[in-house]
Amino acid sequence: MADAPTKTNIAQTAKAITAGLSLPAMVAALPQPEATWVLYACVVFAAAGAAATQIPLPANQSGKLWLLYRIINFLALNWKQAANAALLLRGAASSQAELPQAGPGSVVAIPKDDTK
């Protein structure tokens, strides 16, 4: 029981949580073994968030890549509205490539009037 939490460690952890500090300040206030693990978790979530913004939706949504894609999105906290917005933005970016032929937003060539 050499690694059993002491009352001072528990009190210090509770003080850091209830103080409402920023994440780096809260991690700095934690005892050493816990602070290192919290920083590792933050690195994992940040890396998953960065990867989720760069990895496109797999075409085959039943293979191993789909499972990996879902795990990365889970770790990146890319759920509900965030996931829907990502898919909508990807769809909007691809639809902006061609201009509409008629209706609002269409490109109309207006002939130049040379009469005097």
N, CA, C and O atoms as a GROMACS GRO file, in nm:
protein
  464
    1MET      N    1   0.082  -0.119   0.000
    1MET     CA    2   0.000   0.000   0.000
    1MET      C    3   0.086   0.125   0.000
    1MET      O    4   0.052   0.224   0.065
    2ALA      N    5   0.194   0.122  -0.070
    2ALA     CA    6   0.281   0.239  -0.075
    2ALA      C    7   0.220   0.349  -0.159
    2ALA      O    8   0.249   0.467  -0.137
    3ASP      N    9   0.136   0.313  -0.256
    3ASP     CA   10   0.076   0.412  -0.344
    3ASP      C   11  -0.064   0.454  -0.300
    3ASP      O   12  -0.135   0.518  -0.377
    4ALA      N   13  -0.104   0.421  -0.180
    4ALA     CA   14  -0.237   0.458  -0.133
    4ALA      C   15  -0.245   0.610  -0.119
    4ALA      O   16  -0.151   0.673  -0.070
    5PRO      N   17  -0.358   0.670  -0.163
    5PRO     CA   18  -0.370   0.816  -0.154
    5PRO      C   19  -0.377   0.861  -0.008
    5PRO      O   20  -0.448   0.802   0.074
    6THR      N   21  -0.304   0.963   0.020
    6THR     CA   22  -0.307   1.018   0.155
    6THR      C   23  -0.414   1.126   0.162
    6THR      O   24  -0.468   1.167   0.060
    7LYS      N   25  -0.443   1.171   0.282
    7LYS     CA   26  -0.544   1.275   0.299
    7LYS      C   27  -0.502   1.405   0.233
    7LYS      O   28  -0.586   1.480   0.184
    8THR      N   29  -0.373   1.433   0.231
    8THR     CA   30  -0.327   1.557   0.167
    8THR      C   31  -0.344   1.551   0.016
    8THR      O   32  -0.379   1.651  -0.047
    9ASN      N   33  -0.318   1.434  -0.044
    9ASN     CA   34  -0.339   1.420  -0.189
    9ASN      C   35  -0.485   1.434  -0.225
    9ASN      O   36  -0.519   1.502  -0.322
   10ILE      N   37  -0.572   1.371  -0.147
   10ILE     CA   38  -0.716   1.380  -0.174
   10ILE      C   39  -0.764   1.523  -0.156
   10ILE      O   40  -0.843   1.572  -0.236
   11ALA      N   41  -0.717   1.589  -0.052
   11ALA     CA   42  -0.757   1.728  -0.029
   11ALA      C   43  -0.707   1.820  -0.140
   11ALA      O   44  -0.778   1.910  -0.183
   12GLN      N   45  -0.587   1.797  -0.184
   12GLN     CA   46  -0.530   1.879  -0.292
   12GLN      C   47  -0.607   1.857  -0.422
   12GLN      O   48  -0.631   1.953  -0.495
   13THR      N   49  -0.644   1.734  -0.452
   13THR     CA   50  -0.722   1.705  -0.573
   13THR      C   51  -0.860   1.768  -0.564
   13THR      O   52  -0.906   1.828  -0.662
   14ALA      N   53  -0.926   1.757  -0.450
   14ALA     CA   54  -1.058   1.818  -0.434
   14ALA      C   55  -1.050   1.969  -0.444
   14ALA      O   56  -1.138   2.032  -0.501
   15LYS      N   57  -0.945   2.028  -0.390
   15LYS     CA   58  -0.927   2.173  -0.397
   15LYS      C   59  -0.909   2.218  -0.542
   15LYS      O   60  -0.964   2.320  -0.582
   16ALA      N   61  -0.834   2.142  -0.620
   16ALA     CA   62  -0.812   2.177  -0.760
   16ALA      C   63  -0.940   2.166  -0.841
   16ALA      O   64  -0.965   2.248  -0.930
   17ILE      N   65  -1.021   2.066  -0.811
   17ILE     CA   66  -1.145   2.047  -0.887
   17ILE      C   67  -1.247   2.153  -0.852
   17ILE      O   68  -1.313   2.206  -0.941
   18THR      N   69  -1.262   2.185  -0.724
   18THR     CA   70  -1.365   2.280  -0.684
   18THR      C   71  -1.326   2.425  -0.705
   18THR      O   72  -1.412   2.512  -0.696
   19ALA      N   73  -1.200   2.453  -0.732
   19ALA     CA   74  -1.158   2.591  -0.750
   19ALA      C   75  -1.205   2.649  -0.882
   19ALA      O   76  -1.206   2.772  -0.898
   20GLY      N   77  -1.244   2.566  -0.977
   20GLY     CA   78  -1.290   2.616  -1.106
   20GLY      C   79  -1.178   2.675  -1.188
   20GLY      O   80  -1.199   2.771  -1.263
   21LEU      N   81  -1.061   2.621  -1.175
   21LEU     CA   82  -0.945   2.672  -1.247
   21LEU      C   83  -0.946   2.624  -1.391
   21LEU      O   84  -1.023   2.536  -1.428
   22SER      N   85  -0.861   2.682  -1.472
   22SER     CA   86  -0.845   2.634  -1.608
   22SER      C   87  -0.780   2.496  -1.604
   22SER      O   88  -0.722   2.457  -1.503
   23LEU      N   89  -0.788   2.424  -1.713
   23LEU     CA   90  -0.736   2.288  -1.716
   23LEU      C   91  -0.586   2.281  -1.686
   23LEU      O   92  -0.545   2.198  -1.605
   24PRO      N   93  -0.501   2.365  -1.747
   24PRO     CA   94  -0.359   2.356  -1.712
   24PRO      C   95  -0.331   2.388  -1.564
   24PRO      O   96  -0.246   2.324  -1.502
   25ALA      N   97  -0.402   2.486  -1.509
   25ALA     CA   98  -0.381   2.519  -1.368
   25ALA      C   99  -0.431   2.406  -1.278
   25ALA      O  100  -0.371   2.377  -1.175
   26MET      N  101  -0.542   2.343  -1.318
   26MET     CA  102  -0.595   2.234  -1.238
   26MET      C  103  -0.499   2.114  -1.243
   26MET      O  104  -0.478   2.047  -1.142
   27VAL      N  105  -0.442   2.087  -1.358
   27VAL     CA  106  -0.348   1.976  -1.369
   27VAL      C  107  -0.223   2.005  -1.287
   27VAL      O  108  -0.167   1.915  -1.225
   28ALA      N  109  -0.179   2.130  -1.287
   28ALA     CA  110  -0.061   2.166  -1.208
   28ALA      C  111  -0.087   2.151  -1.059
   28ALA      O  112   0.006   2.127  -0.982
   29ALA      N  113  -0.214   2.165  -1.017
   29ALA     CA  114  -0.247   2.153  -0.876
   29ALA      C  115  -0.265   2.008  -0.832
   29ALA      O  116  -0.269   1.980  -0.712
   30LEU      N  117  -0.276   1.916  -0.926
   30LEU     CA  118  -0.294   1.775  -0.890
   30LEU      C  119  -0.163   1.714  -0.843
   30LEU      O  120  -0.056   1.762  -0.879
   31PRO      N  121  -0.170   1.608  -0.762
   31PRO     CA  122  -0.047   1.537  -0.726
   31PRO      C  123   0.016   1.473  -0.850
   31PRO      O  124  -0.053   1.451  -0.949
   32GLN      N  125   0.143   1.443  -0.845
   32GLN     CA  126   0.219   1.405  -0.963
   32GLN      C  127   0.170   1.285  -1.041
   32GLN      O  128   0.160   1.298  -1.163
   33PRO      N  129   0.138   1.173  -0.987
   33PRO     CA  130   0.100   1.064  -1.079
   33PRO      C  131  -0.029   1.095  -1.154
   33PRO      O  132  -0.041   1.063  -1.272
   34GLU      N  133  -0.125   1.158  -1.087
   34GLU     CA  134  -0.253   1.190  -1.152
   34GLU      C  135  -0.237   1.299  -1.257
   34GLU      O  136  -0.302   1.294  -1.361
   35ALA      N  137  -0.152   1.396  -1.231
   35ALA     CA  138  -0.132   1.506  -1.326
   35ALA      C  139  -0.076   1.454  -1.458
   35ALA      O  140  -0.115   1.501  -1.565
   36THR      N  141   0.014   1.360  -1.451
   36THR     CA  142   0.072   1.304  -1.573
   36THR      C  143  -0.032   1.231  -1.655
   36THR      O  144  -0.035   1.243  -1.777
   37TRP      N  145  -0.118   1.154  -1.589
   37TRP     CA  146  -0.221   1.080  -1.661
   37TRP      C  147  -0.324   1.173  -1.722
   37TRP      O  148  -0.374   1.147  -1.832
   38VAL      N  149  -0.358   1.282  -1.654
   38VAL     CA  150  -0.453   1.379  -1.710
   38VAL      C  151  -0.393   1.445  -1.834
   38VAL      O  152  -0.463   1.466  -1.933
   39LEU      N  153  -0.266   1.477  -1.829
   39LEU     CA  154  -0.202   1.536  -1.946
   39LEU      C  155  -0.195   1.438  -2.063
   39LEU      O  156  -0.212   1.477  -2.178
   40TYR      N  157  -0.171   1.309  -2.034
   40TYR     CA  158  -0.174   1.208  -2.141
   40TYR      C  159  -0.313   1.201  -2.205
   40TYR      O  160  -0.326   1.192  -2.327
   41ALA      N  161  -0.417   1.206  -2.121
   41ALA     CA  162  -0.554   1.201  -2.174
   41ALA      C  163  -0.583   1.324  -2.260
   41ALA      O  164  -0.648   1.313  -2.364
   42CYS      N  165  -0.535   1.440  -2.218
   42CYS     CA  166  -0.555   1.562  -2.298
   42CYS      C  167  -0.485   1.552  -2.433
   42CYS      O  168  -0.538   1.597  -2.534
   43VAL      N  169  -0.368   1.493  -2.436
   43VAL     CA  170  -0.294   1.475  -2.562
   43VAL      C  171  -0.371   1.381  -2.655
   43VAL      O  172  -0.379   1.405  -2.775
   44VAL      N  173  -0.427   1.274  -2.599
   44VAL     CA  174  -0.503   1.178  -2.681
   44VAL      C  175  -0.626   1.245  -2.741
   44VAL      O  176  -0.652   1.230  -2.860
   45PHE      N  177  -0.701   1.321  -2.660
   45PHE     CA  178  -0.821   1.388  -2.711
   45PHE      C  179  -0.786   1.496  -2.813
   45PHE      O  180  -0.857   1.511  -2.912
   46ALA      N  181  -0.680   1.570  -2.790
   46ALA     CA  182  -0.639   1.674  -2.885
   46ALA      C  183  -0.593   1.613  -3.017
   46ALA      O  184  -0.626   1.664  -3.124
   47ALA      N  185  -0.518   1.503  -3.011
   47ALA     CA  186  -0.473   1.438  -3.134
   47ALA      C  187  -0.591   1.380  -3.212
   47ALA      O  188  -0.595   1.387  -3.334
   48ALA      N  189  -0.686   1.323  -3.141
   48ALA     CA  190  -0.805   1.270  -3.209
   48ALA      C  191  -0.885   1.383  -3.272
   48ALA      O  192  -0.940   1.366  -3.381
   49GLY      N  193  -0.894   1.496  -3.205
   49GLY     CA  194  -0.965   1.611  -3.261
   49GLY      C  195  -0.899   1.664  -3.387
   49GLY      O  196  -0.966   1.699  -3.483
   50ALA      N  197  -0.766   1.669  -3.385
   50ALA     CA  198  -0.694   1.714  -3.505
   50ALA      C  199  -0.709   1.614  -3.618
   50ALA      O  200  -0.724   1.653  -3.734
   51ALA      N  201  -0.705   1.485  -3.587
   51ALA     CA  202  -0.719   1.382  -3.691
   51ALA      C  203  -0.861   1.381  -3.748
   51ALA      O  204  -0.879   1.359  -3.867
   52ALA      N  205  -0.961   1.406  -3.663
   52ALA     CA  206  -1.100   1.402  -3.710
   52ALA      C  207  -1.130   1.512  -3.810
   52ALA      O  208  -1.219   1.497  -3.894
   53THR      N  209  -1.057   1.622  -3.804
   53THR     CA  210  -1.080   1.730  -3.900
   53THR      C  211  -1.017   1.701  -4.035
   53THR      O  212  -1.055   1.764  -4.135
   54GLN      N  213  -0.922   1.608  -4.041
   54GLN     CA  214  -0.850   1.582  -4.166
   54GLN      C  215  -0.890   1.453  -4.236
   54GLN      O  216  -0.863   1.436  -4.354
   55ILE      N  217  -0.953   1.362  -4.164
   55ILE     CA  218  -0.986   1.231  -4.222
   55ILE      C  219  -1.124   1.237  -4.285
   55ILE      O  220  -1.222   1.269  -4.217
   56PRO      N  221  -1.136   1.207  -4.414
   56PRO     CA  222  -1.268   1.210  -4.479
   56PRO      C  223  -1.352   1.088  -4.440
   56PRO      O  224  -1.300   0.988  -4.389
   57LEU      N  225  -1.480   1.097  -4.465
   57LEU     CA  226  -1.573   0.989  -4.437
   57LEU      C  227  -1.540   0.870  -4.528
   57LEU      O  228  -1.532   0.888  -4.650
   58PRO      N  229  -1.521   0.750  -4.473
   58PRO     CA  230  -1.488   0.634  -4.558
   58PRO      C  231  -1.605   0.599  -4.650
   58PRO      O  232  -1.722   0.610  -4.612
   59ALA      N  233  -1.572   0.556  -4.771
   59ALA     CA  234  -1.675   0.518  -4.867
   59ALA      C  235  -1.746   0.390  -4.822
   59ALA      O  236  -1.869   0.382  -4.831
   60ASN      N  237  -1.672   0.292  -4.775
   60ASN     CA  238  -1.729   0.167  -4.727
   60ASN      C  239  -1.755   0.181  -4.578
   60ASN      O  240  -1.662   0.184  -4.497
   61GLN      N  241  -1.883   0.189  -4.541
   61GLN     CA  242  -1.916   0.214  -4.401
   61GLN      C  243  -1.945   0.085  -4.325
   61GLN      O  244  -2.032   0.080  -4.238
   62SER      N  245  -1.870  -0.019  -4.358
   62SER     CA  246  -1.887  -0.144  -4.285
   62SER      C  247  -1.754  -0.212  -4.255
   62SER      O  248  -1.753  -0.319  -4.194
   63GLY      N  249  -1.644  -0.155  -4.297
   63GLY     CA  250  -1.515  -0.221  -4.280
   63GLY      C  251  -1.440  -0.174  -4.157
   63GLY      O  252  -1.496  -0.108  -4.069
   64LYS      N  253  -1.312  -0.209  -4.154
   64LYS     CA  254  -1.227  -0.172  -4.042
   64LYS      C  255  -1.199  -0.023  -4.039
   64LYS      O  256  -1.183   0.035  -3.932
   65LEU      N  257  -1.191   0.040  -4.156
   65LEU     CA  258  -1.169   0.184  -4.159
   65LEU      C  259  -1.287   0.260  -4.098
   65LEU      O  260  -1.269   0.363  -4.034
   66TRP      N  261  -1.408   0.208  -4.118
   66TRP     CA  262  -1.526   0.272  -4.060
   66TRP      C  263  -1.520   0.265  -3.906
   66TRP      O  264  -1.553   0.362  -3.838
   67LEU      N  265  -1.477   0.151  -3.853
   67LEU     CA  266  -1.463   0.137  -3.708
   67LEU      C  267  -1.357   0.234  -3.655
   67LEU      O  268  -1.378   0.298  -3.552
   68LEU      N  269  -1.244   0.244  -3.724
   68LEU     CA  270  -1.140   0.337  -3.684
   68LEU      C  271  -1.190   0.481  -3.690
   68LEU      O  272  -1.160   0.562  -3.602
   69TYR      N  273  -1.265   0.514  -3.795
   69TYR     CA  274  -1.323   0.648  -3.810
   69TYR      C  275  -1.418   0.680  -3.695
   69TYR      O  276  -1.414   0.791  -3.641
   70ARG      N  277  -1.500   0.586  -3.657
   70ARG     CA  278  -1.594   0.607  -3.546
   70ARG      C  279  -1.522   0.621  -3.413
   70ARG      O  280  -1.563   0.702  -3.329
   71ILE      N  281  -1.414   0.545  -3.392
   71ILE     CA  282  -1.337   0.556  -3.268
   71ILE      C  283  -1.270   0.693  -3.259
   71ILE      O  284  -1.270   0.756  -3.153
   72ILE      N  285  -1.213   0.740  -3.369
   72ILE     CA  286  -1.148   0.871  -3.369
   72ILE      C  287  -1.251   0.981  -3.344
   72ILE      O  288  -1.224   1.074  -3.268
   73ASN      N  289  -1.368   0.971  -3.406
   73ASN     CA  290  -1.473   1.071  -3.383
   73ASN      C  291  -1.524   1.066  -3.240
   73ASN      O  292  -1.561   1.170  -3.184
   74PHE      N  293  -1.529   0.948  -3.180
   74PHE     CA  294  -1.571   0.937  -3.040
   74PHE      C  295  -1.469   1.006  -2.949
   74PHE      O  296  -1.507   1.083  -2.861
   75LEU      N  297  -1.340   0.978  -2.971
   75LEU     CA  298  -1.236   1.040  -2.889
   75LEU      C  299  -1.227   1.191  -2.912
   75LEU      O  300  -1.190   1.266  -2.822
   76ALA      N  301  -1.262   1.236  -3.033
   76ALA     CA  302  -1.257   1.378  -3.065
   76ALA      C  303  -1.382   1.451  -3.016
   76ALA      O  304  -1.394   1.572  -3.037
   77LEU      N  305  -1.473   1.379  -2.952
   77LEU     CA  306  -1.599   1.436  -2.905
   77LEU      C  307  -1.679   1.495  -3.020
   77LEU      O  308  -1.745   1.598  -3.004
   78ASN      N  309  -1.673   1.432  -3.134
   78ASN     CA  310  -1.740   1.477  -3.256
   78ASN      C  311  -1.875   1.405  -3.264
   78ASN      O  312  -1.893   1.312  -3.342
   79TRP      N  313  -1.969   1.450  -3.183
   79TRP     CA  314  -2.100   1.387  -3.175
   79TRP      C  315  -2.209   1.487  -3.210
   79TRP      O  316  -2.184   1.607  -3.218
   80LYS      N  317  -2.327   1.437  -3.231
   80LYS     CA  318  -2.452   1.514  -3.252
   80LYS      C  319  -2.431   1.630  -3.347
   80LYS      O  320  -2.403   1.608  -3.464
   81GLN      N  321  -2.445   1.755  -3.299
   81GLN     CA  322  -2.438   1.870  -3.387
   81GLN      C  323  -2.300   1.885  -3.451
   81GLN      O  324  -2.291   1.927  -3.566
   82ALA      N  325  -2.195   1.852  -3.380
   82ALA     CA  326  -2.060   1.865  -3.437
   82ALA      C  327  -2.042   1.769  -3.555
   82ALA      O  328  -1.984   1.807  -3.657
   83ALA      N  329  -2.090   1.647  -3.543
   83ALA     CA  330  -2.079   1.550  -3.652
   83ALA      C  331  -2.165   1.592  -3.769
   83ALA      O  332  -2.122   1.582  -3.884
   84ASN      N  333  -2.285   1.640  -3.742
   84ASN     CA  334  -2.372   1.684  -3.850
   84ASN      C  335  -2.314   1.804  -3.922
   84ASN      O  336  -2.320   1.811  -4.045
   85ALA      N  337  -2.257   1.898  -3.848
   85ALA     CA  338  -2.197   2.015  -3.910
   85ALA      C  339  -2.079   1.976  -3.997
   85ALA      O  340  -2.060   2.034  -4.104
   86ALA      N  341  -2.000   1.880  -3.954
   86ALA     CA  342  -1.885   1.837  -4.033
   86ALA      C  343  -1.931   1.777  -4.165
   86ALA      O  344  -1.873   1.805  -4.270
   87LEU      N  345  -2.035   1.694  -4.161
   87LEU     CA  346  -2.085   1.635  -4.285
   87LEU      C  347  -2.149   1.740  -4.374
   87LEU      O  348  -2.133   1.734  -4.496
   88LEU      N  349  -2.222   1.835  -4.316
   88LEU     CA  350  -2.284   1.940  -4.397
   88LEU      C  351  -2.179   2.029  -4.462
   88LEU      O  352  -2.192   2.067  -4.578
   89LEU      N  353  -2.074   2.062  -4.387
   89LEU     CA  354  -1.970   2.147  -4.443
   89LEU      C  355  -1.894   2.075  -4.554
   89LEU      O  356  -1.856   2.137  -4.653
   90ARG      N  357  -1.872   1.946  -4.538
   90ARG     CA  358  -1.805   1.870  -4.644
   90ARG      C  359  -1.893   1.865  -4.768
   90ARG      O  360  -1.843   1.875  -4.880
   91GLY      N  361  -2.024   1.849  -4.750
   91GLY     CA  362  -2.116   1.847  -4.863
   91GLY      C  363  -2.126   1.983  -4.929
   91GLY      O  364  -2.136   1.991  -5.051
   92ALA      N  365  -2.124   2.091  -4.849
   92ALA     CA  366  -2.133   2.226  -4.904
   92ALA      C  367  -2.008   2.261  -4.982
   92ALA      O  368  -2.016   2.329  -5.084
   93ALA      N  369  -1.893   2.217  -4.938
   93ALA     CA  370  -1.768   2.247  -5.008
   93ALA      C  371  -1.765   2.179  -5.144
   93ALA      O  372  -1.714   2.236  -5.240
   94SER      N  373  -1.818   2.056  -5.153
   94SER     CA  374  -1.816   1.987  -5.280
   94SER      C  375  -1.923   2.040  -5.375
   94SER      O  376  -1.906   2.034  -5.496
   95SER      N  377  -2.035   2.093  -5.321
   95SER     CA  378  -2.141   2.143  -5.408
   95SER      C  379  -2.110   2.283  -5.459
   95SER      O  380  -2.176   2.328  -5.553
   96GLN      N  381  -2.013   2.354  -5.400
   96GLN     CA  382  -1.980   2.487  -5.448
   96GLN      C  383  -1.894   2.483  -5.573
   96GLN      O  384  -1.866   2.588  -5.632
   97ALA      N  385  -1.853   2.366  -5.616
   97ALA     CA  386  -1.767   2.356  -5.732
   97ALA      C  387  -1.841   2.394  -5.860
   97ALA      O  388  -1.782   2.456  -5.949
   98GLU      N  389  -1.968   2.358  -5.872
   98GLU     CA  390  -2.043   2.393  -5.993
   98GLU      C  391  -2.147   2.499  -5.961
   98GLU      O  392  -2.214   2.493  -5.857
   99LEU      N  393  -2.161   2.594  -6.048
   99LEU     CA  394  -2.254   2.704  -6.026
   99LEU      C  395  -2.392   2.664  -6.076
   99LEU      O  396  -2.404   2.588  -6.172
  100PRO      N  397  -2.498   2.713  -6.012
  100PRO     CA  398  -2.633   2.680  -6.057
  100PRO      C  399  -2.661   2.742  -6.194
  100PRO      O  400  -2.616   2.853  -6.223
  101GLN      N  401  -2.737   2.671  -6.276
  101GLN     CA  402  -2.768   2.718  -6.410
  101GLN      C  403  -2.885   2.816  -6.413
  101GLN      O  404  -2.891   2.902  -6.500
  102ALA      N  405  -2.977   2.803  -6.319
  102ALA     CA  406  -3.092   2.893  -6.314
  102ALA      C  407  -3.134   2.910  -6.169
  102ALA      O  408  -3.102   2.827  -6.083
  103GLY      N  409  -3.205   3.019  -6.142
  103GLY     CA  410  -3.253   3.043  -6.007
  103GLY      C  411  -3.159   3.134  -5.929
  103GLY      O  412  -3.067   3.192  -5.985
  104PRO      N  413  -3.184   3.145  -5.799
  104PRO     CA  414  -3.100   3.234  -5.718
  104PRO      C  415  -2.956   3.184  -5.715
  104PRO      O  416  -2.930   3.066  -5.697
  105GLY      N  417  -2.864   3.277  -5.733
  105GLY     CA  418  -2.723   3.243  -5.730
  105GLY      C  419  -2.667   3.201  -5.864
  105GLY      O  420  -2.548   3.171  -5.875
  106SER      N  421  -2.750   3.199  -5.967
  106SER     CA  422  -2.701   3.158  -6.098
  106SER      C  423  -2.622   3.272  -6.162
  106SER      O  424  -2.640   3.389  -6.130
  107VAL      N  425  -2.533   3.233  -6.252
  107VAL     CA  426  -2.451   3.330  -6.322
  107VAL      C  427  -2.522   3.367  -6.452
  107VAL      O  428  -2.552   3.280  -6.534
  108VAL      N  429  -2.548   3.497  -6.469
  108VAL     CA  430  -2.618   3.543  -6.588
  108VAL      C  431  -2.524   3.638  -6.662
  108VAL      O  432  -2.469   3.731  -6.602
  109ALA      N  433  -2.506   3.616  -6.790
  109ALA     CA  434  -2.423   3.706  -6.872
  109ALA      C  435  -2.511   3.817  -6.926
  109ALA      O  436  -2.605   3.792  -7.001
  110ILE      N  437  -2.480   3.940  -6.887
  110ILE     CA  438  -2.557   4.056  -6.934
  110ILE      C  439  -2.481   4.118  -7.051
  110ILE      O  440  -2.365   4.157  -7.036
  111PRO      N  441  -2.547   4.128  -7.168
  111PRO     CA  442  -2.478   4.185  -7.283
  111PRO      C  443  -2.452   4.335  -7.262
  111PRO      O  444  -2.532   4.406  -7.202
  112LYS      N  445  -2.340   4.379  -7.311
  112LYS     CA  446  -2.302   4.519  -7.296
  112LYS      C  447  -2.377   4.602  -7.400
  112LYS      O  448  -2.384   4.566  -7.518
  113ASP      N  449  -2.433   4.714  -7.355
  113ASP     CA  450  -2.509   4.803  -7.442
  113ASP      C  451  -2.417   4.908  -7.501
  113ASP      O  452  -2.364   4.993  -7.429
  114ASP      N  453  -2.396   4.904  -7.636
  114ASP     CA  454  -2.306   4.999  -7.702
  114ASP      C  455  -2.382   5.112  -7.773
  114ASP      O  456  -2.319   5.189  -7.845
  115THR      N  457  -2.509   5.124  -7.755
  115THR     CA  458  -2.586   5.228  -7.824
  115THR      C  459  -2.564   5.362  -7.757
  115THR      O  460  -2.550   5.371  -7.635
  116LYS      N  461  -2.560   5.470  -7.844
  116LYS     CA  462  -2.541   5.606  -7.791
  116LYS      C  463  -2.654   5.694  -7.826
  116LYS      O  464  -2.655   5.812  -7.789
   0.00000   0.00000   0.00000
